[in-house]
Amino acid sequence: MGKLKLYYYSTETLKFVEARWVKARLALGTLTVIAILGVAVFEGNQYFNDALGFGLGRASVLAAENAVLRAQMSALEQKLGGLEQQLEALNERGNEIRMLVDMPKIDEDTRQVGVGGAEERIEYGVSSDVNQMLVRLNTMAARADRELQLQERSYEEVVAKFEENKLRFAHLPAIKPMEGYYSVHGFGPRLHPILRIIKAHEGLDIANDVGTPVYATGDGVVEYAGRTGGGYGIMVELAHGYGYTTVYAHLSKVMVKEGQKVKRGDLLALSGRTGLVSGPHLHYEVRLNGIRQNPIDYFFDDVDYHRYRDQNLVLD
């Protein structure tokens, strides 16, 4: 079958001539119409929110969302970095508080063991740079969480230690038991005023008139109250716990009984001159685990003792 040919009558040559350009014009026209229809369909689809389901609008939305998410992740990374700095400052402040309650600091090695950990590489099925950012965020968040847990445990320990210290400080013999004069050199070896021999003076003498009130220097229980067979005369002994005991000797009258619980500042007795003494005064001792301590070291309410330094009182 032969090819279809088109002819037209030429007025110039007065004869029929084959129309060779018609096919090209038809093809061009057809392509033009298809292009116009395609543009119209695309614009209409975009206008009606991808009604034909081409997905072009969705791709554009996803691209915009991706840009927003990247910006938000970057901002979150900066915030986590700031949080790490705040946690570092919190750790320093926590160590200061631990020292105030007589607890050891959390050293850096211990802290690293508590909050450290290798970066966990996880594949999230996204681009390499986004995946790397997600891994960093996950690592920073996990470290911050462990740091908070460490600080929470530390503060719980501090609170428990503070409560323990409150109880311990209440039992600590921390005040002067009686008003009067004393010498800062009164504790230790010295010439006994009556026996005239060098003898260790295992307490502190506070001079005042007979009948001066004598007070408990810390919370405790009365272990002994009454007259002794030795040079202490009438005395009271308190057990404070935590290894501490106190002795109040040469009294004239006891105001408590054995087994009685007392608080710091409670009246125990009245001073006197019983036992081996040369004048009225209170002999006061502080013992820690059975070892005599210098009572002056526990006079936290009487810091102005320097004015007694030259008054070298030795009364028993």
Backbone hydrogen bonds in HBPLUS format (Angstrom, degrees):
<---DONOR---> <-ACCEPTOR-->    atom                        ^
c    i                          cat <-CA-CA->   ^        H-A-AA   ^      H-
h    n   atom  resd res      DA  || num        DHA   H-A  angle D-A-AA Bond
n    s   type  num  typ     dist DA aas  dist angle  dist       angle   num
A0019-ALA N   A0006-LEU O   2.68 MM  13  5.45 166.1  1.69 141.0 146.0     1
A0008-TYR N   A0017-VAL O   2.91 MM   9  5.48 156.6  1.96 147.4 152.8     2
A0017-VAL N   A0008-TYR O   2.72 MM   9  5.48 164.7  1.75 160.7 161.6     3
A0010-SER N   A0015-LYS O   2.95 MM   5  5.58 171.0  1.95 144.3 142.9     4
A0014-LEU N   A0010-SER O   2.73 MM   4  5.45 126.6  2.02 136.1 150.9     5
A0025-ARG N   A0021-TRP O   3.06 MM   4  6.31 158.6  2.11 150.3 156.4     6
A0026-LEU N   A0022-VAL O   2.81 MM   4  6.06 160.3  1.84 154.1 159.9     7
A0027-ALA N   A0023-LYS O   2.87 MM   4  6.06 161.4  1.90 149.4 154.5     8
A0028-LEU N   A0024-ALA O   2.86 MM   4  6.03 161.3  1.89 148.4 153.9     9
A0029-GLY N   A0025-ARG O   2.86 MM   4  5.98 160.2  1.90 147.8 153.8    10
A0030-THR N   A0026-LEU O   2.85 MM   4  6.03 156.9  1.91 145.7 152.6    11
A0031-LEU N   A0027-ALA O   2.95 MM   4  6.20 164.2  1.98 150.7 154.4    12
A0032-THR N   A0028-LEU O   2.94 MM   4  6.12 154.3  2.00 146.8 154.3    13
A0033-VAL N   A0029-GLY O   2.94 MM   4  6.18 159.9  1.98 151.7 156.3    14
A0034-ILE N   A0030-THR O   2.94 MM   4  6.23 161.5  1.98 151.2 156.6    15
A0035-ALA N   A0031-LEU O   2.90 MM   4  6.08 158.1  1.95 148.1 153.8    16
A0036-ILE N   A0032-THR O   2.93 MM   4  6.16 161.6  1.96 149.6 154.5    17
A0037-LEU N   A0033-VAL O   2.88 MM   4  6.10 163.1  1.91 151.9 156.8    18
A0038-GLY N   A0034-ILE O   2.83 MM   4  6.02 151.5  1.91 144.8 153.4    19
A0039-VAL N   A0035-ALA O   2.91 MM   4  6.19 162.9  1.94 153.8 157.0    20
A0040-ALA N   A0036-ILE O   2.98 MM   4  6.16 160.4  2.02 147.7 153.6    21
A0041-VAL N   A0037-LEU O   2.84 MM   4  6.06 157.5  1.89 148.1 154.3    22
A0042-PHE N   A0038-GLY O   2.89 MM   4  6.09 163.4  1.91 151.7 156.2    23
A0043-GLU N   A0039-VAL O   2.87 MM   4  6.05 172.4  1.88 155.0 157.2    24
A0044-GLY N   A0040-ALA O   2.92 MM   4  5.99 156.2  1.97 142.9 150.4    25
A0045-ASN N   A0041-VAL O   2.82 MM   4  5.99 151.7  1.90 146.0 154.1    26
A0046-GLN N   A0042-PHE O   2.89 MM   4  6.17 155.6  1.95 150.9 157.4    27
A0047-TYR N   A0043-GLU O   2.88 MM   4  6.07 157.3  1.94 146.6 153.2    28
A0048-PHE N   A0044-GLY O   3.00 MM   4  6.18 148.8  2.09 143.6 151.3    29
A0050-ASP N   A0045-ASN O   2.65 MM   5  4.79 133.3  1.86 144.6 151.2    30
A0049-ASN N   A0046-GLN O   3.12 MM   3  5.10 147.6  2.23 113.1 110.0    31
A0053-GLY N   A0050-ASP O   3.01 MM   3  5.23 156.6  2.07 105.0 112.6    32
A0059-ALA N   A0055-GLY O   3.05 MM   4  6.23 153.5  2.13 144.6 150.9    33
A0060-SER N   A0056-LEU O   3.14 MM   4  6.43 152.4  2.22 142.3 149.4    34
A0061-VAL N   A0057-GLY O   2.92 MM   4  6.24 156.4  1.97 150.3 156.9    35
A0062-LEU N   A0058-ARG O   2.82 MM   4  6.04 161.9  1.85 151.9 156.9    36
A0063-ALA N   A0059-ALA O   2.93 MM   4  6.11 152.2  2.01 143.2 150.6    37
A0064-ALA N   A0060-SER O   3.04 MM   4  6.31 155.0  2.10 145.0 151.5    38
A0065-GLU N   A0061-VAL O   2.84 MM   4  6.12 160.6  1.87 152.9 158.8    39
A0066-ASN N   A0062-LEU O   2.83 MM   4  5.96 154.9  1.89 146.2 153.1    40
A0067-ALA N   A0063-ALA O   3.13 MM   4  6.38 153.9  2.20 142.8 148.7    41
A0068-VAL N   A0064-ALA O   3.08 MM   4  6.39 157.8  2.13 148.9 154.8    42
A0069-LEU N   A0065-GLU O   2.84 MM   4  6.05 164.2  1.86 155.9 160.1    43
A0070-ARG N   A0066-ASN O   2.96 MM   4  6.12 157.5  2.01 147.4 153.1    44
A0071-ALA N   A0067-ALA O   3.11 MM   4  6.33 158.0  2.16 143.7 149.4    45
A0072-GLN N   A0068-VAL O   2.90 MM   4  6.19 157.0  1.96 151.5 158.3    46
A0073-MET N   A0069-LEU O   2.85 MM   4  6.02 158.0  1.90 151.0 156.7    47
A0074-SER N   A0070-ARG O   2.96 MM   4  6.17 153.4  2.04 145.3 152.5    48
A0075-ALA N   A0071-ALA O   3.00 MM   4  6.27 155.1  2.06 145.2 151.9    49
A0076-LEU N   A0072-GLN O   2.83 MM   4  6.06 154.4  1.90 147.3 154.8    50
A0077-GLU N   A0073-MET O   2.91 MM   4  6.11 149.8  2.00 143.0 150.8    51
A0078-GLN N   A0074-SER O   3.14 MM   4  6.45 150.2  2.23 142.3 149.6    52
A0079-LYS N   A0075-ALA O   2.99 MM   4  6.33 153.5  2.06 146.8 154.2    53
A0080-LEU N   A0076-LEU O   2.90 MM   4  6.15 157.1  1.95 150.7 156.5    54
A0081-GLY N   A0077-GLU O   2.99 MM   4  6.20 146.7  2.11 139.5 148.8    55
A0082-GLY N   A0078-GLN O   3.00 MM   4  6.34 151.0  2.08 145.0 152.5    56
A0083-LEU N   A0079-LYS O   2.86 MM   4  6.16 148.8  1.95 144.6 154.1    57
A0084-GLU N   A0080-LEU O   2.94 MM   4  6.19 149.5  2.03 145.0 152.1    58
A0085-GLN N   A0081-GLY O   3.26 MM   4  6.60 148.8  2.36 140.6 148.1    59
A0086-GLN N   A0082-GLY O   3.05 MM   4  6.40 153.3  2.12 146.3 153.6    60
A0087-LEU N   A0083-LEU O   2.87 MM   4  6.14 153.9  1.94 150.1 157.5    61
A0088-GLU N   A0084-GLU O   2.96 MM   4  6.18 143.1  2.10 139.8 149.8    62
A0089-ALA N   A0085-GLN O   3.04 MM   4  6.39 155.6  2.11 146.3 152.0    63
A0090-LEU N   A0086-GLN O   2.82 MM   4  6.10 149.7  1.91 143.8 153.4    64
A0091-ASN N   A0087-LEU O   2.90 MM   4  6.10 147.3  2.01 141.7 149.5    65
A0092-GLU N   A0088-GLU O   3.13 MM   4  6.49 153.8  2.21 144.9 151.3    66
A0093-ARG N   A0089-ALA O   2.95 MM   4  6.25 163.1  1.98 152.5 156.8    67
A0094-GLY N   A0090-LEU O   2.79 MM   4  5.93 151.7  1.87 143.7 152.6    68
A0095-ASN N   A0091-ASN O   2.96 MM   4  6.22 148.8  2.06 144.5 151.8    69
A0096-GLU N   A0092-GLU O   3.12 MM   4  6.48 147.8  2.22 143.4 152.0    70
A0097-ILE N   A0093-ARG O   3.05 MM   4  6.39 157.3  2.10 150.2 155.7    71
A0098-ARG N   A0094-GLY O   2.90 MM   4  6.16 152.4  1.98 145.7 153.9    72
A0099-MET N   A0095-ASN O   3.05 MM   4  6.27 153.8  2.13 144.1 149.9    73
A0100-LEU N   A0096-GLU O   3.10 MM   4  6.40 145.0  2.22 141.2 150.9    74
A0100-LEU N   A0097-ILE O   3.11 MM   3  5.00 118.8  2.50  91.2 106.5    75
A0101-VAL N   A0097-ILE O   3.25 MM   4  6.61 137.5  2.44 144.2 153.8    76
A0101-VAL N   A0098-ARG O   3.27 MM   3  5.41 134.5  2.49  97.3 108.6    77
A0103-MET N   A0098-ARG O   2.73 MM   5  4.90 147.0  1.84 142.6 146.8    78
A0102-ASP N   A0099-MET O   3.07 MM   3  4.89 159.8  2.11 105.6 107.4    79
A0111-ARG N   A0107-ASP O   2.96 MM   4  6.22 156.7  2.01 151.9 159.5    80
A0112-GLN N   A0108-GLU O   2.85 MM   4  6.03 157.0  1.90 149.2 154.8    81
A0113-VAL N   A0109-ASP O   3.06 MM   4  6.32 152.8  2.14 145.7 152.8    82
A0114-GLY N   A0110-THR O   3.03 MM   4  6.26 148.6  2.13 141.9 150.7    83
A0115-VAL N   A0111-ARG O   2.87 MM   4  6.09 149.9  1.97 153.7 161.4    84
A0116-GLY N   A0112-GLN O   2.63 MM   4  4.79 138.4  1.79 132.9 141.1    85
A0131-ASN N   A0127-SER O   2.82 MM   4  5.95 158.8  1.87 154.8 161.9    86
A0132-GLN N   A0128-SER O   2.93 MM   4  6.11 155.5  1.99 147.1 153.4    87
A0133-MET N   A0129-ASP O   3.05 MM   4  6.26 153.1  2.13 140.7 147.8    88
A0134-LEU N   A0130-VAL O   2.94 MM   4  6.21 157.2  2.00 150.6 156.5    89
A0135-VAL N   A0131-ASN O   2.97 MM   4  6.23 152.9  2.04 147.6 154.8    90
A0136-ARG N   A0132-GLN O   3.03 MM   4  6.31 157.8  2.08 147.2 152.7    91
A0137-LEU N   A0133-MET O   2.96 MM   4  6.22 163.7  1.99 151.9 156.3    92
A0138-ASN N   A0134-LEU O   2.94 MM   4  6.09 161.2  1.97 148.1 153.2    93
A0139-THR N   A0135-VAL O   2.96 MM   4  6.15 158.5  2.01 148.5 154.2    94
A0140-MET N   A0136-ARG O   2.90 MM   4  6.09 166.6  1.91 156.8 160.1    95
A0141-ALA N   A0137-LEU O   2.92 MM   4  6.03 162.3  1.95 150.4 155.5    96
A0142-ALA N   A0138-ASN O   3.00 MM   4  6.10 158.3  2.05 144.0 150.1    97
A0143-ARG N   A0139-THR O   2.96 MM   4  6.13 157.5  2.01 147.6 153.9    98
A0144-ALA N   A0140-MET O   2.92 MM   4  6.10 159.7  1.96 147.7 153.4    99
A0145-ASP N   A0141-ALA O   2.97 MM   4  6.17 153.3  2.05 144.7 152.0   100
A0146-ARG N   A0142-ALA O   3.02 MM   4  6.30 157.9  2.07 146.8 152.2   101
A0147-GLU N   A0143-ARG O   2.88 MM   4  6.11 152.1  1.95 148.7 157.1   102
A0148-LEU N   A0144-ALA O   2.96 MM   4  6.18 157.8  2.01 147.6 153.0   103
A0149-GLN N   A0145-ASP O   3.04 MM   4  6.31 155.2  2.10 145.2 152.0   104
A0150-LEU N   A0146-ARG O   2.92 MM   4  6.16 153.1  1.99 144.4 151.7   105
A0151-GLN N   A0147-GLU O   2.91 MM   4  6.19 161.2  1.95 152.4 157.1   106
A0152-GLU N   A0148-LEU O   2.85 MM   4  6.01 151.4  1.93 146.0 154.5   107
A0153-ARG N   A0149-GLN O   3.00 MM   4  6.24 159.3  2.04 147.1 151.7   108
A0154-SER N   A0150-LEU O   2.94 MM   4  6.17 153.4  2.01 143.9 152.2   109
A0155-TYR N   A0151-GLN O   2.87 MM   4  6.10 159.3  1.91 150.4 154.8   110
A0156-GLU N   A0152-GLU O   3.02 MM   4  6.24 149.7  2.11 143.9 152.3   111
A0157-GLU N   A0153-ARG O   2.97 MM   4  6.27 152.3  2.05 146.1 153.4   112
A0158-VAL N   A0154-SER O   2.88 MM   4  6.19 151.0  1.96 146.3 155.1   113
A0159-VAL N   A0155-TYR O   2.91 MM   4  6.11 161.9  1.94 148.1 152.0   114
A0160-ALA N   A0156-GLU O   3.01 MM   4  6.22 161.6  2.04 145.4 150.6   115
A0161-LYS N   A0157-GLU O   2.83 MM   4  6.02 156.5  1.89 147.0 154.0   116
A0162-PHE N   A0158-VAL O   2.76 MM   4  5.95 151.6  1.83 148.4 157.0   117
A0163-GLU N   A0159-VAL O   2.95 MM   4  6.22 157.9  2.00 150.3 155.1   118
A0164-GLU N   A0160-ALA O   2.95 MM   4  6.19 154.7  2.02 143.5 151.1   119
A0165-ASN N   A0161-LYS O   2.75 MM   4  5.96 153.8  1.81 147.0 154.7   120
A0166-LYS N   A0162-PHE O   2.86 MM   4  6.14 152.7  1.94 146.5 153.8   121
A0167-LEU N   A0163-GLU O   3.18 MM   4  6.46 158.8  2.23 144.8 149.2   122
A0168-ARG N   A0164-GLU O   2.83 MM   4  6.09 160.1  1.87 149.1 155.8   123
A0169-PHE N   A0165-ASN O   2.61 MM   4  5.71 167.7  1.62 157.9 160.9   124
A0170-ALA N   A0166-LYS O   3.04 MM   4  6.13 144.9  2.17 136.4 145.5   125
A0171-HIS N   A0168-ARG O   3.06 MM   3  5.25 130.9  2.31  99.9 112.7   126
A0172-LEU N   A0168-ARG O   2.99 MM   4  6.21 122.1  2.33 140.0 156.4   127
A0219-ASP N   A0170-ALA O   2.88 MM  49  5.80 178.2  1.88 141.5 141.0   128
A0174-ALA N   A0172-LEU O   2.90 MM   2  5.59 105.0  2.47 119.0 102.8   129
A0174-ALA N   A0217-THR O   2.94 MM  43  5.71 141.9  2.09 152.0 140.7   130
A0300-PHE N   A0174-ALA O   3.19 MM 126  5.60 133.8  2.42 121.5 132.3   131
A0215-TYR N   A0177-PRO O   2.84 MM  38  4.92 169.4  1.85 144.5 148.1   132
A0181-TYR N   A0207-ALA O   3.14 MM  26  5.13 149.5  2.24 138.1 140.0   133
A0207-ALA N   A0181-TYR O   2.75 MM  26  5.13 160.9  1.78 154.5 152.8   134
A0186-GLY N   A0183-SER O   3.14 MM   3  5.18 159.6  2.18 112.5 112.4   135
A0188-GLY N   A0201-HIS O   2.86 MM  13  4.91 175.1  1.86 143.5 144.8   136
A0201-HIS N   A0188-GLY O   2.87 MM  13  4.91 163.1  1.90 113.8 119.1   137
A0190-ARG N   A0199-LYS O   3.08 MM   9  5.62 148.1  2.18 128.0 135.9   138
A0199-LYS N   A0190-ARG O   2.81 MM   9  5.62 169.8  1.82 158.8 157.0   139
A0192-HIS N   A0197-ILE O   2.79 MM   5  5.46 174.2  1.79 150.3 149.7   140
A0196-ARG N   A0192-HIS O   2.92 MM   4  4.99 138.6  2.09 129.0 137.0   141
A0204-LEU N   A0284-TYR O   2.77 MM  80  5.20 149.7  1.86 142.6 152.9   142
A0284-TYR N   A0204-LEU O   2.86 MM  80  5.20 165.0  1.88 147.4 152.5   143
A0206-ILE N   A0282-LEU O   2.89 MM  76  5.17 159.1  1.93 146.7 153.7   144
A0282-LEU N   A0206-ILE O   2.89 MM  76  5.17 160.8  1.93 142.3 147.9   145
A0212-THR N   A0209-ASP O   3.31 MM   3  5.98 140.9  2.47 141.5 138.8   146
A0211-GLY N   A0271-SER O   2.81 MM  60  4.95 162.8  1.84 125.4 131.3   147
A0271-SER N   A0212-THR O   2.85 MM  59  5.17 164.4  1.87 143.0 147.8   148
A0214-VAL N   A0269-ALA O   2.84 MM  55  5.16 151.5  1.93 156.1 148.7   149
A0268-LEU N   A0214-VAL O   2.82 MM  54  5.69 171.1  1.82 159.1 161.5   150
A0269-ALA N   A0214-VAL O   3.37 MM  55  5.16 161.5  2.40 132.3 136.0   151
A0216-ALA N   A0266-ASP O   2.87 MM  50  5.44 156.9  1.92 153.2 160.7   152
A0265-GLY N   A0216-ALA O   2.83 MM  49  5.19 167.6  1.85 142.0 145.8   153
A0220-GLY N   A0262-VAL O   3.02 MM  42  5.50 159.6  2.06 144.3 145.8   154
A0262-VAL N   A0220-GLY O   2.87 MM  42  5.50 168.8  1.88 152.8 155.6   155
A0221-VAL N   A0239-ALA O   2.92 MM  18  5.31 154.0  1.99 140.6 147.7   156
A0239-ALA N   A0221-VAL O   2.87 MM  18  5.31 167.0  1.88 156.1 159.0   157
A0222-VAL N   A0260-GLN O   2.88 MM  38  5.36 159.8  1.92 149.7 156.0   158
A0259-GLY N   A0222-VAL O   2.79 MM  37  5.14 177.9  1.79 146.1 146.6   159
A0223-GLU N   A0237-GLU O   2.74 MM  14  5.42 152.3  1.81 149.0 157.3   160
A0224-TYR N   A0237-GLU O   3.27 MM  13  5.01 157.9  2.33 133.4 134.1   161
A0237-GLU N   A0224-TYR O   2.86 MM  13  5.01 158.5  1.91 141.0 142.9   162
A0226-GLY N   A0235-MET O   3.01 MM   9  5.65 166.5  2.02 164.2 168.7   163
A0235-MET N   A0226-GLY O   2.82 MM   9  5.65 168.5  1.84 153.9 151.6   164
A0228-THR N   A0233-GLY O   2.90 MM   5  5.41 151.9  1.98 130.6 139.1   165
A0276-LEU N   A0231-GLY O   2.87 MM  45  4.52 147.8  1.98 112.7 122.1   166
A0250-HIS N   A0232-TYR O   2.84 MM  18  5.46 150.9  1.92 169.7 161.8   167
A0251-LEU N   A0234-ILE O   2.90 MM  17  5.04 167.5  1.91 146.7 143.0   168
A0236-VAL N   A0248-TYR O   2.90 MM  12  5.19 147.4  2.01 140.5 151.2   169
A0248-TYR N   A0236-VAL O   2.87 MM  12  5.19 155.3  1.93 157.1 163.4   170
A0238-LEU N   A0246-THR O   2.93 MM   8  5.29 159.0  1.97 149.2 156.2   171
A0246-THR N   A0238-LEU O   3.01 MM   8  5.29 151.4  2.09 140.5 148.9   172
A0240-HIS N   A0244-TYR O   2.91 MM   4  5.29 160.3  1.95 144.0 148.5   173
A0244-TYR N   A0241-GLY O   3.03 MM   3  5.56 171.7  2.04 121.5 122.8   174
A0289-ASN N   A0243-GLY O   2.68 MM  46  4.73 170.3  1.69 143.2 144.3   175
A0245-THR N   A0287-ARG O   2.97 MM  42  5.21 149.1  2.07 144.8 150.5   176
A0287-ARG N   A0245-THR O   2.85 MM  42  5.21 169.4  1.86 161.9 160.4   177
A0247-VAL N   A0285-GLU O   3.03 MM  38  4.93 153.1  2.11 128.6 134.3   178
A0285-GLU N   A0247-VAL O   2.95 MM  38  4.93 155.6  2.01 138.4 143.7   179
A0249-ALA N   A0283-HIS O   2.84 MM  34  4.98 167.5  1.86 150.5 154.5   180
A0283-HIS N   A0249-ALA O   3.32 MM  34  4.98 170.8  2.33 125.1 127.7   181
A0272-GLY N   A0250-HIS O   3.04 MM  22  5.55 116.2  2.46 139.7 142.6   182
A0252-SER N   A0270-LEU O   2.82 MM  18  5.65 171.1  1.83 149.2 152.3   183
A0270-LEU N   A0253-LYS O   2.83 MM  17  5.19 151.0  1.92 149.1 154.8   184
A0255-MET N   A0268-LEU O   2.68 MM  13  5.15 158.5  1.72 149.0 146.2   185
A0260-GLN N   A0257-LYS O   3.16 MM   3  5.77 155.7  2.22 138.9 140.8   186
A0266-ASP N   A0263-LYS O   2.95 MM   3  5.55 161.2  1.98 144.4 143.2   187
A0281-HIS N   A0272-GLY O   3.12 MM   9  6.15 146.1  2.24 174.2 171.2   188
A0278-SER N   A0315-LEU O   3.08 MM  37  5.55 154.8  2.14 171.1 166.5   189
A0293-GLN N   A0286-VAL O   2.71 MM   7  5.40 159.7  1.75 169.8 165.4   190
A0288-LEU N   A0291-ILE O   2.88 MM   3  5.21 162.7  1.91 144.5 143.7   191
A0291-ILE N   A0288-LEU O   3.08 MM   3  5.21 166.2  2.10 110.5 113.0   192
A0297-ASP N   A0294-ASN O   3.01 MM   3  5.81 147.2  2.12 124.3 131.2   193
A0298-TYR N   A0295-PRO O   2.85 MM   3  5.40 161.5  1.89 118.2 124.5   194
A0299-PHE N   A0296-ILE O   3.10 MM   3  5.19 171.7  2.11 111.5 113.5   195
A0302-ASP N   A0299-PHE O   3.23 MM   3  5.39 166.7  2.25 110.3 112.7   196
A0308-TYR N   A0305-TYR O   2.96 MM   3  5.54 162.1  1.99 116.8 122.8   197
A0309-ARG N   A0306-HIS O   3.06 MM   3  5.15 164.7  2.08 109.0 113.6   198
A0311-GLN N   A0308-TYR O   2.89 MM   3  5.20 156.7  1.95 113.5 121.3   199
A0313-LEU N   A0311-GLN O   2.77 MM   2  5.69 126.1  2.06 115.8  99.0   200
